[in-house]
Amino acid sequence: MSSPRGEVRRRGRALGLVSLGLGVAQVVAPKAVRRLSGVADSTTSKAVVPLVGARELVHAAGLLAGRRTGPWAWTRVAGDAMDLAGLAVALTGRGARRGRLLGATGVVLGITVLDVLVARQATRAKGTTP
């Protein structure tokens, strides 16, 4: 049985790997990400998707290389809030595929729940240093 700190660290690394995968996809294949998520092929989305990917890569670096899971997990929560706001805006856009956008929104909501749980666990751990 692993210690609570070890469990927080393991979960933080898992979130780091999620961020790494999302970030690489958004930076390397932004068109595919836009198509899969249902986001319209607008000038704004063409600029935003790679930026969101870059943000995910920063989260990944902090979670995978850092020693403090809590603060980095909370940055993911803040990023999730930004993503949900962006998806809400995208739902009102012309050319949006609403079914895909609603699916993507559901996925982001699920990830947000996981991020909040890990961030809370890490914050409760002594010194937030797993």
N, CA, C and O atoms as a printed pandas DataFrame, in Angstrom:
     atom_number atom_name residue_name chain_id  residue_number  x_coord  y_coord  z_coord
0              1         N          MET        A               1    0.849   -1.184    0.000
1              2        CA          MET        A               1    0.000    0.000    0.000
2              3         C          MET        A               1    0.890    1.240    0.000
3              4         O          MET        A               1    1.817    1.340    0.803
4              5         N          SER        A               2    0.617    2.164   -0.878
5              6        CA          SER        A               2    1.461    3.356   -0.977
6              7         C          SER        A               2    0.984    4.430   -0.002
7              8         O          SER        A               2   -0.169    4.436    0.429
8              9         N          SER        A               3    1.894    5.328    0.331
9             10        CA          SER        A               3    1.572    6.421    1.250
10            11         C          SER        A               3    0.686    7.436    0.541
11            12         O          SER        A               3    0.666    7.494   -0.689
12            13         N          PRO        A               4   -0.052    8.245    1.318
13            14        CA          PRO        A               4   -0.877    9.286    0.693
14            15         C          PRO        A               4   -0.048   10.228   -0.184
15            16         O          PRO        A               4   -0.500   10.646   -1.250
16            17         N          ARG        A               5    1.158   10.557    0.263
17            18        CA          ARG        A               5    2.015   11.446   -0.530
18            19         C          ARG        A               5    2.435   10.769   -1.833
19            20         O          ARG        A               5    2.468   11.403   -2.887
20            21         N          GLY        A               6    2.753    9.480   -1.752
21            22        CA          GLY        A               6    3.127    8.736   -2.949
22            23         C          GLY        A               6    1.964    8.645   -3.930
23            24         O          GLY        A               6    2.151    8.727   -5.144
24            25         N          GLU        A               7    0.768    8.475   -3.390
25            26        CA          GLU        A               7   -0.429    8.405   -4.232
26            27         C          GLU        A               7   -0.679    9.740   -4.927
27            28         O          GLU        A               7   -1.014    9.770   -6.111
28            29         N          VAL        A               8   -0.519   10.837   -4.201
29            30        CA          VAL        A               8   -0.682   12.174   -4.798
30            31         C          VAL        A               8    0.346   12.374   -5.905
31            32         O          VAL        A               8    0.036   12.891   -6.978
32            33         N          ARG        A               9    1.563   11.958   -5.622
33            34        CA          ARG        A               9    2.623   12.119   -6.627
34            35         C          ARG        A               9    2.316   11.296   -7.881
35            36         O          ARG        A               9    2.505   11.772   -9.000
36            37         N          ARG        A              10    1.842   10.061   -7.692
37            38        CA          ARG        A              10    1.493    9.201   -8.820
38            39         C          ARG        A              10    0.364    9.815   -9.649
39            40         O          ARG        A              10    0.412    9.812  -10.879
40            41         N          ARG        A              11   -0.632   10.331   -8.974
41            42        CA          ARG        A              11   -1.752   10.958   -9.681
42            43         C          ARG        A              11   -1.314   12.237  -10.387
43            44         O          ARG        A              11   -1.774   12.535  -11.489
44            45         N          GLY        A              12   -0.429   12.984   -9.751
45            46        CA          GLY        A              12    0.102   14.190  -10.393
46            47         C          GLY        A              12    0.871   13.856  -11.661
47            48         O          GLY        A              12    0.754   14.552  -12.669
48            49         N          ARG        A              13    1.649   12.799  -11.605
49            50        CA          ARG        A              13    2.380   12.352  -12.808
50            51         C          ARG        A              13    1.403   11.931  -13.898
51            52         O          ARG        A              13    1.627   12.211  -15.075
52            53         N          ALA        A              14    0.327   11.265  -13.514
53            54        CA          ALA        A              14   -0.683   10.865  -14.501
54            55         C          ALA        A              14   -1.291   12.096  -15.170
55            56         O          ALA        A              14   -1.476   12.119  -16.387
56            57         N          LEU        A              15   -1.599   13.113  -14.377
57            58        CA          LEU        A              15   -2.116   14.360  -14.961
58            59         C          LEU        A              15   -1.071   15.004  -15.865
59            60         O          LEU        A              15   -1.409   15.573  -16.903
60            61         N          GLY        A              16    0.191   14.915  -15.474
61            62        CA          GLY        A              16    1.266   15.448  -16.308
62            63         C          GLY        A              16    1.324   14.746  -17.658
63            64         O          GLY        A              16    1.544   15.384  -18.688
64            65         N          LEU        A              17    1.128   13.443  -17.649
65            66        CA          LEU        A              17    1.123   12.692  -18.910
66            67         C          LEU        A              17   -0.087   13.064  -19.769
67            68         O          LEU        A              17    0.020   13.137  -20.993
68            69         N          VAL        A              18   -1.235   13.297  -19.131
69            70        CA          VAL        A              18   -2.417   13.760  -19.872
70            71         C          VAL        A              18   -2.117   15.108  -20.525
71            72         O          VAL        A              18   -2.411   15.316  -21.702
72            73         N          SER        A              19   -1.532   16.018  -19.752
73            74        CA          SER        A              19   -1.182   17.336  -20.301
74            75         C          SER        A              19   -0.192   17.208  -21.445
75            76         O          SER        A              19   -0.303   17.907  -22.453
76            77         N          LEU        A              20    0.774   16.318  -21.289
77            78        CA          LEU        A              20    1.761   16.119  -22.349
78            79         C          LEU        A              20    1.088   15.654  -23.629
79            80         O          LEU        A              20    1.360   16.193  -24.702
80            81         N          GLY        A              21    0.221   14.667  -23.530
81            82        CA          GLY        A              21   -0.479   14.166  -24.713
82            83         C          GLY        A              21   -1.359   15.222  -25.361
83            84         O          GLY        A              21   -1.346   15.381  -26.581
84            85         N          LEU        A              22   -2.124   15.947  -24.549
85            86        CA          LEU        A              22   -2.986   17.003  -25.084
86            87         C          LEU        A              22   -2.156   18.111  -25.730
87            88         O          LEU        A              22   -2.478   18.592  -26.816
88            89         N          GLY        A              23   -1.096   18.501  -25.051
89            90        CA          GLY        A              23   -0.264   19.587  -25.557
90            91         C          GLY        A              23    0.397   19.245  -26.875
91            92         O          GLY        A              23    0.395   20.051  -27.805
92            93         N          VAL        A              24    0.964   18.051  -26.960
93            94        CA          VAL        A              24    1.610   17.636  -28.202
94            95         C          VAL        A              24    0.594   17.602  -29.336
95            96         O          VAL        A              24    0.874   18.090  -30.431
96            97         N          ALA        A              25   -0.587   17.028  -29.085
97            98        CA          ALA        A              25   -1.613   16.960  -30.135
98            99         C          ALA        A              25   -2.017   18.347  -30.612
99           100         O          ALA        A              25   -2.151   18.573  -31.815
100          101         N          GLN        A              26   -2.211   19.278  -29.682
101          102        CA          GLN        A              26   -2.679   20.606  -30.052
102          103         C          GLN        A              26   -1.618   21.429  -30.764
103          104         O          GLN        A              26   -1.938   22.283  -31.591
104          105         N          VAL        A              27   -0.357   21.173  -30.445
105          106        CA          VAL        A              27    0.729   21.907  -31.097
106          107         C          VAL        A              27    1.081   21.283  -32.446
107          108         O          VAL        A              27    1.309   21.998  -33.422
108          109         N          VAL        A              28    1.126   19.955  -32.502
109          110        CA          VAL        A              28    1.558   19.256  -33.716
110          111         C          VAL        A              28    0.428   19.101  -34.736
111          112         O          VAL        A              28    0.664   19.188  -35.941
112          113         N          ALA        A              29   -0.788   18.875  -34.262
113          114        CA          ALA        A              29   -1.916   18.620  -35.175
114          115         C          ALA        A              29   -3.143   19.442  -34.785
115          116         O          ALA        A              29   -4.196   18.873  -34.495
116          117         N          PRO        A              30   -3.023   20.772  -34.775
117          118        CA          PRO        A              30   -4.149   21.594  -34.325
118          119         C          PRO        A              30   -5.401   21.445  -35.195
119          120         O          PRO        A              30   -6.520   21.530  -34.690
120          121         N          LYS        A              31   -5.216   21.227  -36.485
121          122        CA          LYS        A              31   -6.377   21.065  -37.370
122          123         C          LYS        A              31   -7.170   19.816  -36.993
123          124         O          LYS        A              31   -8.400   19.849  -36.952
124          125         N          ALA        A              32   -6.475   18.725  -36.721
125          126        CA          ALA        A              32   -7.141   17.489  -36.316
126          127         C          ALA        A              32   -7.864   17.674  -34.982
127          128         O          ALA        A              32   -8.975   17.176  -34.802
128          129         N          VAL        A              33   -7.239   18.385  -34.052
129          130        CA          VAL        A              33   -7.866   18.636  -32.752
130          131         C          VAL        A              33   -9.126   19.467  -32.935
131          132         O          VAL        A              33  -10.157   19.177  -32.328
132          133         N          ARG        A              34   -9.048   20.500  -33.768
133          134        CA          ARG        A              34  -10.241   21.329  -34.023
134          135         C          ARG        A              34  -11.349   20.485  -34.635
135          136         O          ARG        A              34  -12.506   20.593  -34.229
136          137         N          ARG        A              35  -11.007   19.649  -35.605
137          138        CA          ARG        A              35  -12.005   18.823  -36.279
138          139         C          ARG        A              35  -12.640   17.834  -35.300
139          140         O          ARG        A              35  -13.863   17.699  -35.267
140          141         N          LEU        A              36  -11.822   17.142  -34.502
141          142        CA          LEU        A              36  -12.338   16.158  -33.550
142          143         C          LEU        A              36  -13.223   16.794  -32.482
143          144         O          LEU        A              36  -14.221   16.208  -32.062
144          145         N          SER        A              37  -12.854   17.987  -32.048
145          146        CA          SER        A              37  -13.611   18.638  -30.979
146          147         C          SER        A              37  -14.822   19.410  -31.487
147          148         O          SER        A              37  -15.659   19.836  -30.690
148          149         N          GLY        A              38  -14.929   19.595  -32.799
149          150        CA          GLY        A              38  -16.079   20.295  -33.360
150          151         C          GLY        A              38  -15.932   21.794  -33.441
151          152         O          GLY        A              38  -16.895   22.494  -33.754
152          153         N          VAL        A              39  -14.749   22.299  -33.168
153          154        CA          VAL        A              39  -14.514   23.743  -33.214
154          155         C          VAL        A              39  -14.475   24.192  -34.669
155          156         O          VAL        A              39  -13.867   23.533  -35.513
156          157         N          ALA        A              40  -15.124   25.309  -34.958
157          158        CA          ALA        A              40  -15.129   25.862  -36.311
158          159         C          ALA        A              40  -13.708   26.208  -36.744
159          160         O          ALA        A              40  -12.854   26.514  -35.912
160          161         N          ASP        A              41  -13.472   26.158  -38.012
161          162        CA          ASP        A              41  -12.142   26.430  -38.573
162          163         C          ASP        A              41  -11.961   27.935  -38.780
163          164         O          ASP        A              41  -11.785   28.390  -39.910
164          165         N          SER        A              42  -12.002   28.698  -37.703
165          166        CA          SER        A              42  -11.911   30.158  -37.783
166          167         C          SER        A              42  -10.474   30.619  -37.556
167          168         O          SER        A              42   -9.620   29.852  -37.111
168          169         N          THR        A              43  -10.231   31.874  -37.870
169          170        CA          THR        A              43   -8.922   32.467  -37.619
170          171         C          THR        A              43   -8.589   32.408  -36.131
171          172         O          THR        A              43   -7.452   32.131  -35.752
172          173         N          THR        A              44   -9.578   32.668  -35.303
173          174        CA          THR        A              44   -9.371   32.642  -33.854
174          175         C          THR        A              44   -8.997   31.243  -33.380
175          176         O          THR        A              44   -8.038   31.079  -32.625
176          177         N          SER        A              45   -9.752   30.227  -33.820
177          178        CA          SER        A              45   -9.455   28.869  -33.353
178          179         C          SER        A              45   -8.103   28.391  -33.859
179          180         O          SER        A              45   -7.422   27.618  -33.185
180          181         N          LYS        A              46   -7.711   28.850  -35.044
181          182        CA          LYS        A              46   -6.396   28.471  -35.583
182          183         C          LYS        A              46   -5.268   29.032  -34.717
183          184         O          LYS        A              46   -4.193   28.439  -34.630
184          185         N          ALA        A              47   -5.516   30.165  -34.084
185          186        CA          ALA        A              47   -4.507   30.765  -33.196
186          187         C          ALA        A              47   -4.582   30.196  -31.786
187          188         O          ALA        A              47   -3.554   29.997  -31.139
188          189         N          VAL        A              48   -5.799   29.933  -31.308
189          190        CA          VAL        A              48   -5.992   29.543  -29.907
190          191         C          VAL        A              48   -5.578   28.099  -29.633
191          192         O          VAL        A              48   -4.949   27.830  -28.609
192          193         N          VAL        A              49   -5.912   27.174  -30.511
193          194        CA          VAL        A              49   -5.633   25.761  -30.225
194          195         C          VAL        A              49   -4.140   25.503  -29.966
195          196         O          VAL        A              49   -3.820   24.831  -28.985
196          197         N          PRO        A              50   -3.222   25.997  -30.785
197          198        CA          PRO        A              50   -1.806   25.771  -30.457
198          199         C          PRO        A              50   -1.371   26.471  -29.160
199          200         O          PRO        A              50   -0.489   25.971  -28.462
200          201         N          LEU        A              51   -1.967   27.599  -28.838
201          202        CA          LEU        A              51   -1.644   28.282  -27.575
202          203         C          LEU        A              51   -2.106   27.457  -26.378
203          204         O          LEU        A              51   -1.401   27.360  -25.374
204          205         N          VAL        A              52   -3.285   26.868  -26.489
205          206        CA          VAL        A              52   -3.775   25.993  -25.428
206          207         C          VAL        A              52   -2.845   24.786  -25.311
207          208         O          VAL        A              52   -2.566   24.317  -24.207
208          209         N          GLY        A              53   -2.372   24.291  -26.436
209          210        CA          GLY        A              53   -1.414   23.189  -26.410
210          211         C          GLY        A              53   -0.130   23.563  -25.697
211          212         O          GLY        A              53    0.408   22.773  -24.921
212          213         N          ALA        A              54    0.363   24.761  -25.956
213          214        CA          ALA        A              54    1.571   25.235  -25.284
214          215         C          ALA        A              54    1.338   25.325  -23.781
215          216         O          ALA        A              54    2.215   24.968  -22.993
216          217         N          ARG        A              55    0.170   25.797  -23.382
217          218        CA          ARG        A              55   -0.169   25.861  -21.954
218          219         C          ARG        A              55   -0.169   24.457  -21.348
219          220         O          ARG        A              55    0.329   24.259  -20.240
220          221         N          GLU        A              56   -0.721   23.493  -22.065
221          222        CA          GLU        A              56   -0.725   22.111  -21.574
222          223         C          GLU        A              56    0.697   21.582  -21.399
223          224         O          GLU        A              56    0.975   20.846  -20.452
224          225         N          LEU        A              57    1.590   21.952  -22.304
225          226        CA          LEU        A              57    2.978   21.506  -22.189
226          227         C          LEU        A              57    3.660   22.101  -20.951
227          228         O          LEU        A              57    4.507   21.458  -20.331
228          229         N          VAL        A              58    3.285   23.321  -20.603
229          230        CA          VAL        A              58    3.819   23.930  -19.375
230          231         C          VAL        A              58    3.307   23.160  -18.154
231          232         O          VAL        A              58    4.072   22.878  -17.232
232          233         N          HIS        A              59    2.010   22.819  -18.150
233          234        CA          HIS        A              59    1.467   22.003  -17.057
234          235         C          HIS        A              59    2.230   20.683  -16.963
235          236         O          HIS        A              59    2.613   20.250  -15.876
236          237         N          ALA        A              60    2.444   20.056  -18.108
237          238        CA          ALA        A              60    3.141   18.768  -18.138
238          239         C          ALA        A              60    4.539   18.890  -17.542
239          240         O          ALA        A              60    4.956   18.057  -16.737
240          241         N          ALA        A              61    5.249   19.921  -17.939
241          242        CA          ALA        A              61    6.614   20.111  -17.427
242          243         C          ALA        A              61    6.606   20.262  -15.910
243          244         O          ALA        A              61    7.432   19.666  -15.219
244          245         N          GLY        A              62    5.682   21.051  -15.398
245          246        CA          GLY        A              62    5.607   21.253  -13.955
246          247         C          GLY        A              62    5.237   19.992  -13.198
247          248         O          GLY        A              62    5.819   19.701  -12.153
248          249         N          LEU        A              63    4.284   19.250  -13.711
249          250        CA          LEU        A              63    3.833   18.042  -13.021
250          251         C          LEU        A              63    4.822   16.890  -13.134
251          252         O          LEU        A              63    4.969   16.102  -12.200
252          253         N          LEU        A              64    5.496   16.791  -14.265
253          254        CA          LEU        A              64    6.411   15.674  -14.464
254          255         C          LEU        A              64    7.800   15.938  -13.887
255          256         O          LEU        A              64    8.473   15.003  -13.452
256          257         N          ALA        A              65    8.231   17.182  -13.878
257          258        CA          ALA        A              65    9.582   17.488  -13.411
258          259         C          ALA        A              65    9.605   18.099  -12.013
259          260         O          ALA        A              65   10.623   18.044  -11.324
260          261         N          GLY        A              66    8.493   18.675  -11.603
261          262        CA          GLY        A              66    8.459   19.378  -10.330
262          263         C          GLY        A              66    8.241   18.464   -9.150
263          264         O          GLY        A              66    7.938   17.279   -9.295
264          265         N          ARG        A              67    8.401   19.036   -7.993
265          266        CA          ARG        A              67    8.209   18.297   -6.748
266          267         C          ARG        A              67    6.920   18.718   -6.051
267          268         O          ARG        A              67    6.518   18.091   -5.070
268          269         N          ARG        A              68    6.282   19.744   -6.528
269          270        CA          ARG        A              68    5.088   20.262   -5.865
270          271         C          ARG        A              68    3.870   20.029   -6.747
271          272         O          ARG        A              68    3.571   20.831   -7.632
272          273         N          THR        A              69    3.183   18.947   -6.507
273          274        CA          THR        A              69    2.026   18.579   -7.304
274          275         C          THR        A              69    0.886   19.575   -7.147
275          276         O          THR        A              69    0.238   19.934   -8.131
276          277         N          GLY        A              70    0.632   20.026   -5.922
277          278        CA          GLY        A              70   -0.521   20.886   -5.648
278          279         C          GLY        A              70   -0.612   22.121   -6.516
279          280         O          GLY        A              70   -1.607   22.300   -7.218
280          281         N          PRO        A              71    0.395   22.979   -6.490
281          282        CA          PRO        A              71    0.302   24.194   -7.304
282          283         C          PRO        A              71    0.134   23.898   -8.798
283          284         O          PRO        A              71   -0.617   24.586   -9.489
284          285         N          TRP        A              72    0.831   22.880   -9.289
285          286        CA          TRP        A              72    0.711   22.557  -10.715
286          287         C          TRP        A              72   -0.646   21.957  -11.039
287          288         O          TRP        A              72   -1.183   22.200  -12.121
288          289         N          ALA        A              73   -1.211   21.180  -10.128
289          290        CA          ALA        A              73   -2.560   20.647  -10.356
290          291         C          ALA        A              73   -3.576   21.788  -10.389
291          292         O          ALA        A              73   -4.514   21.764  -11.186
292          293         N          TRP        A              74   -3.388   22.789   -9.522
293          294        CA          TRP        A              74   -4.306   23.939   -9.541
294          295         C          TRP        A              74   -4.173   24.735  -10.840
295          296         O          TRP        A              74   -5.157   25.314  -11.300
296          297         N          THR        A              75   -2.986   24.778  -11.439
297          298        CA          THR        A              75   -2.881   25.471  -12.729
298          299         C          THR        A              75   -3.677   24.729  -13.794
299          300         O          THR        A              75   -4.222   25.345  -14.709
300          301         N          ARG        A              76   -3.745   23.406  -13.675
301          302        CA          ARG        A              76   -4.582   22.638  -14.607
302          303         C          ARG        A              76   -6.053   23.000  -14.409
303          304         O          ARG        A              76   -6.792   23.145  -15.383
304          305         N          VAL        A              77   -6.479   23.145  -13.161
305          306        CA          VAL        A              77   -7.868   23.514  -12.893
306          307         C          VAL        A              77   -8.181   24.874  -13.529
307          308         O          VAL        A              77   -9.229   25.047  -14.150
308          309         N          ALA        A              78   -7.277   25.825  -13.372
309          310        CA          ALA        A              78   -7.474   27.138  -13.997
310          311         C          ALA        A              78   -7.529   26.996  -15.516
311          312         O          ALA        A              78   -8.353   27.636  -16.168
312          313         N          GLY        A              79   -6.669   26.171  -16.076
313          314        CA          GLY        A              79   -6.691   25.923  -17.518
314          315         C          GLY        A              79   -7.990   25.279  -17.955
315          316         O          GLY        A              79   -8.515   25.601  -19.021
316          317         N          ASP        A              80   -8.519   24.366  -17.137
317          318        CA          ASP        A              80   -9.806   23.738  -17.453
318          319         C          ASP        A              80  -10.912   24.789  -17.516
319          320         O          ASP        A              80  -11.770   24.743  -18.398
320          321         N          ALA        A              81  -10.888   25.725  -16.587
321          322        CA          ALA        A              81  -11.901   26.793  -16.586
322          323         C          ALA        A              81  -11.803   27.614  -17.872
323          324         O          ALA        A              81  -12.817   27.980  -18.466
324          325         N          MET        A              82  -10.573   27.896  -18.288
325          326        CA          MET        A              82  -10.392   28.637  -19.549
326          327         C          MET        A              82  -10.892   27.802  -20.732
327          328         O          MET        A              82  -11.533   28.330  -21.640
328          329         N          ASP        A              83  -10.603   26.512  -20.718
329          330        CA          ASP        A              83  -11.047   25.642  -21.809
330          331         C          ASP        A              83  -12.569   25.583  -21.876
331          332         O          ASP        A              83  -13.148   25.639  -22.960
332          333         N          LEU        A              84  -13.213   25.469  -20.721
333          334        CA          LEU        A              84  -14.677   25.419  -20.699
334          335         C          LEU        A              84  -15.279   26.729  -21.209
335          336         O          LEU        A              84  -16.284   26.716  -21.920
336          337         N          ALA        A              85  -14.676   27.845  -20.853
337          338        CA          ALA        A              85  -15.154   29.138  -21.364
338          339         C          ALA        A              85  -14.972   29.195  -22.878
339          340         O          ALA        A              85  -15.863   29.658  -23.591
340          341         N          GLY        A              86  -13.839   28.733  -23.369
341          342        CA          GLY        A              86  -13.600   28.718  -24.810
342          343         C          GLY        A              86  -14.576   27.815  -25.546
343          344         O          GLY        A              86  -15.049   28.158  -26.630
344          345         N          LEU        A              87  -14.877   26.660  -24.961
345          346        CA          LEU        A              87  -15.842   25.756  -25.587
346          347         C          LEU        A              87  -17.237   26.378  -25.604
347          348         O          LEU        A              87  -17.984   26.196  -26.565
348          349         N          ALA        A              88  -17.590   27.109  -24.550
349          350        CA          ALA        A              88  -18.891   27.794  -24.516
350          351         C          ALA        A              88  -18.979   28.820  -25.638
351          352         O          ALA        A              88  -20.010   28.943  -26.299
352          353         N          VAL        A              89  -17.902   29.549  -25.844
353          354        CA          VAL        A              89  -17.869   30.525  -26.938
354          355         C          VAL        A              89  -17.955   29.803  -28.280
355          356         O          VAL        A              89  -18.676   30.231  -29.182
356          357         N          ALA        A              90  -17.219   28.712  -28.401
357          358        CA          ALA        A              90  -17.215   27.957  -29.663
358          359         C          ALA        A              90  -18.602   27.420  -30.006
359          360         O          ALA        A              90  -18.949   27.302  -31.181
360          361         N          LEU        A              91  -19.389   27.097  -28.993
361          362        CA          LEU        A              91  -20.742   26.589  -29.237
362          363         C          LEU        A              91  -21.622   27.611  -29.946
363          364         O          LEU        A              91  -22.582   27.240  -30.620
364          365         N          THR        A              92  -21.306   28.879  -29.801
365          366        CA          THR        A              92  -22.120   29.927  -30.429
366          367         C          THR        A              92  -21.599   30.307  -31.810
367          368         O          THR        A              92  -22.234   31.092  -32.514
368          369         N          GLY        A              93  -20.457   29.762  -32.206
369          370        CA          GLY        A              93  -19.817   30.159  -33.458
370          371         C          GLY        A              93  -20.443   29.525  -34.694
371          372         O          GLY        A              93  -21.046   28.454  -34.636
372          373         N          ARG        A              94  -20.281   30.214  -35.797
373          374        CA          ARG        A              94  -20.722   29.673  -37.082
374          375         C          ARG        A              94  -19.799   28.526  -37.476
375          376         O          ARG        A              94  -18.585   28.589  -37.283
376          377         N          GLY        A              95  -20.390   27.498  -38.022
377          378        CA          GLY        A              95  -19.611   26.365  -38.474
378          379         C          GLY        A              95  -19.242   25.389  -37.371
379          380         O          GLY        A              95  -18.523   24.419  -37.609
380          381         N          ALA        A              96  -19.731   25.642  -36.173
381          382        CA          ALA        A              96  -19.431   24.747  -35.064
382          383         C          ALA        A              96  -20.238   23.459  -35.196
383          384         O          ALA        A              96  -21.399   23.479  -35.604
384          385         N          ARG        A              97  -19.626   22.373  -34.856
385          386        CA          ARG        A              97  -20.318   21.079  -34.818
386          387         C          ARG        A              97  -20.733   20.855  -33.367
387          388         O          ARG        A              97  -19.955   20.366  -32.548
388          389         N          ARG        A              98  -21.974   21.225  -33.071
389          390        CA          ARG        A              98  -22.432   21.266  -31.687
390          391         C          ARG        A              98  -22.364   19.917  -30.976
391          392         O          ARG        A              98  -22.025   19.865  -29.794
392          393         N          GLY        A              99  -22.678   18.831  -31.669
393          394        CA          GLY        A              99  -22.601   17.513  -31.035
394          395         C          GLY        A              99  -21.195   17.187  -30.586
395          396         O          GLY        A              99  -20.987   16.711  -29.470
396          397         N          ARG        A             100  -20.231   17.442  -31.449
397          398        CA          ARG        A             100  -18.834   17.194  -31.093
398          399         C          ARG        A             100  -18.384   18.136  -29.985
399          400         O          ARG        A             100  -17.664   17.733  -29.071
400          401         N          LEU        A             101  -18.815   19.398  -30.072
401          402        CA          LEU        A             101  -18.446   20.359  -29.027
402          403         C          LEU        A             101  -19.021   19.963  -27.676
403          404         O          LEU        A             101  -18.352   20.104  -26.653
404          405         N          LEU        A             102  -20.245   19.474  -27.663
405          406        CA          LEU        A             102  -20.834   19.034  -26.402
406          407         C          LEU        A             102  -20.085   17.818  -25.856
407          408         O          LEU        A             102  -19.885   17.698  -24.647
408          409         N          GLY        A             103  -19.678   16.930  -26.737
409          410        CA          GLY        A             103  -18.869   15.787  -26.308
410          411         C          GLY        A             103  -17.536   16.230  -25.729
411          412         O          GLY        A             103  -17.112   15.739  -24.683
412          413         N          ALA        A             104  -16.873   17.164  -26.412
413          414        CA          ALA        A             104  -15.597   17.684  -25.923
414          415         C          ALA        A             104  -15.783   18.383  -24.575
415          416         O          ALA        A             104  -14.938   18.267  -23.687
416          417         N          THR        A             105  -16.881   19.099  -24.431
417          418        CA          THR        A             105  -17.172   19.782  -23.169
418          419         C          THR        A             105  -17.355   18.758  -22.051
419          420         O          THR        A             105  -16.876   18.969  -20.937
420          421         N          GLY        A             106  -18.035   17.662  -22.334
421          422        CA          GLY        A             106  -18.201   16.595  -21.340
422          423         C          GLY        A             106  -16.867   16.002  -20.921
423          424         O          GLY        A             106  -16.641   15.739  -19.740
424          425         N          VAL        A             107  -15.980   15.792  -21.891
425          426        CA          VAL        A             107  -14.649   15.264  -21.574
426          427         C          VAL        A             107  -13.886   16.242  -20.688
427          428         O          VAL        A             107  -13.277   15.841  -19.696
428          429         N          VAL        A             108  -13.919   17.528  -21.047
429          430        CA          VAL        A             108  -13.205   18.532  -20.247
430          431         C          VAL        A             108  -13.799   18.618  -18.838
431          432         O          VAL        A             108  -13.060   18.788  -17.869
432          433         N          LEU        A             109  -15.113   18.505  -18.716
433          434        CA          LEU        A             109  -15.728   18.506  -17.377
434          435         C          LEU        A             109  -15.238   17.317  -16.552
435          436         O          LEU        A             109  -14.945   17.459  -15.365
436          437         N          GLY        A             110  -15.152   16.155  -17.178
437          438        CA          GLY        A             110  -14.646   14.978  -16.478
438          439         C          GLY        A             110  -13.207   15.154  -16.032
439          440         O          GLY        A             110  -12.853   14.812  -14.904
440          441         N          ILE        A             111  -12.380   15.686  -16.915
441          442        CA          ILE        A             111  -10.977   15.937  -16.575
442          443         C          ILE        A             111  -10.885   16.985  -15.460
443          444         O          ILE        A             111  -10.026   16.891  -14.583
444          445         N          THR        A             112  -11.763   17.970  -15.502
445          446        CA          THR        A             112  -11.769   19.004  -14.463
446          447         C          THR        A             112  -12.029   18.391  -13.094
447          448         O          THR        A             112  -11.381   18.759  -12.115
448          449         N          VAL        A             113  -12.967   17.465  -13.020
449          450        CA          VAL        A             113  -13.258   16.797  -11.749
450          451         C          VAL        A             113  -12.008   16.086  -11.238
451          452         O          VAL        A             113  -11.671   16.198  -10.059
452          453         N          LEU        A             114  -11.320   15.355  -12.114
453          454        CA          LEU        A             114  -10.087   14.675  -11.717
454          455         C          LEU        A             114   -9.022   15.667  -11.263
455          456         O          LEU        A             114   -8.347   15.448  -10.257
456          457         N          ASP        A             115   -8.876   16.755  -12.008
457          458        CA          ASP        A             115   -7.886   17.774  -11.650
458          459         C          ASP        A             115   -8.171   18.372  -10.280
459          460         O          ASP        A             115   -7.256   18.554   -9.477
460          461         N          VAL        A             116   -9.438   18.679  -10.010
461          462        CA          VAL        A             116   -9.808   19.261   -8.714
462          463         C          VAL        A             116   -9.529   18.264   -7.591
463          464         O          VAL        A             116   -9.008   18.644   -6.542
464          465         N          LEU        A             117   -9.871   16.997   -7.803
465          466        CA          LEU        A             117   -9.623   15.990   -6.773
466          467         C          LEU        A             117   -8.135   15.862   -6.454
467          468         O          LEU        A             117   -7.752   15.826   -5.284
468          469         N          VAL        A             118   -7.301   15.794   -7.479
469          470        CA          VAL        A             118   -5.864   15.675   -7.254
470          471         C          VAL        A             118   -5.318   16.948   -6.614
471          472         O          VAL        A             118   -4.494   16.875   -5.703
472          473         N          ALA        A             119   -5.762   18.100   -7.074
473          474        CA          ALA        A             119   -5.288   19.366   -6.502
474          475         C          ALA        A             119   -5.655   19.461   -5.026
475          476         O          ALA        A             119   -4.841   19.898   -4.212
476          477         N          ARG        A             120   -6.869   19.058   -4.676
477          478        CA          ARG        A             120   -7.289   19.094   -3.268
478          479         C          ARG        A             120   -6.482   18.112   -2.428
479          480         O          ARG        A             120   -6.059   18.437   -1.319
480          481         N          GLN        A             121   -6.269   16.901   -2.963
481          482        CA          GLN        A             121   -5.477   15.914   -2.223
482          483         C          GLN        A             121   -4.053   16.417   -2.009
483          484         O          GLN        A             121   -3.488   16.274   -0.925
484          485         N          ALA        A             122   -3.490   16.999   -3.044
485          486        CA          ALA        A             122   -2.101   17.482   -2.940
486          487         C          ALA        A             122   -2.009   18.642   -1.963
487          488         O          ALA        A             122   -1.038   18.751   -1.215
488          489         N          THR        A             123   -3.011   19.506   -1.963
489          490        CA          THR        A             123   -3.018   20.656   -1.057
490          491         C          THR        A             123   -3.133   20.190    0.390
491          492         O          THR        A             123   -2.532   20.778    1.289
492          493         N          ARG        A             124   -3.909   19.130    0.608
493          494        CA          ARG        A             124   -4.093   18.606    1.967
494          495         C          ARG        A             124   -2.856   17.862    2.463
495          496         O          ARG        A             124   -2.619   17.769    3.668
496          497         N          ALA        A             125   -2.068   17.333    1.523
497          498        CA          ALA        A             125   -0.852   16.625    1.924
498          499         C          ALA        A             125    0.088   17.626    2.593
499          500         O          ALA        A             125    0.120   18.799    2.222
500          501         N          LYS        A             126    0.828   17.173    3.550
501          502        CA          LYS        A             126    1.714   18.072    4.297
502          503         C          LYS        A             126    2.640   18.828    3.377
503          504         O          LYS        A             126    3.450   18.221    2.678
504          505         N          GLY        A             127    2.534   20.151    3.365
505          506        CA          GLY        A             127    3.398   21.013    2.584
506          507         C          GLY        A             127    3.159   20.964    1.083
507          508         O          GLY        A             127    3.931   21.551    0.325
508          509         N          THR        A             128    2.126   20.292    0.637
509          510        CA          THR        A             128    1.813   20.085   -0.778
510          511         C          THR        A             128    3.003   19.547   -1.561
511          512         O          THR        A             128    3.073   19.700   -2.780
512          513         N          THR        A             129    3.934   18.917   -0.856
513          514        CA          THR        A             129    5.098   18.324   -1.531
514          515         C          THR        A             129    5.028   16.816   -1.363
515          516         O          THR        A             129    5.449   16.287   -0.334
516          517         N          PRO        A             130    4.495   16.110   -2.372
517          518        CA          PRO        A             130    4.383   14.655   -2.244
518          519         C          PRO        A             130    5.732   13.986   -2.225
519          520         O          PRO        A             130    5.814   12.762   -2.122
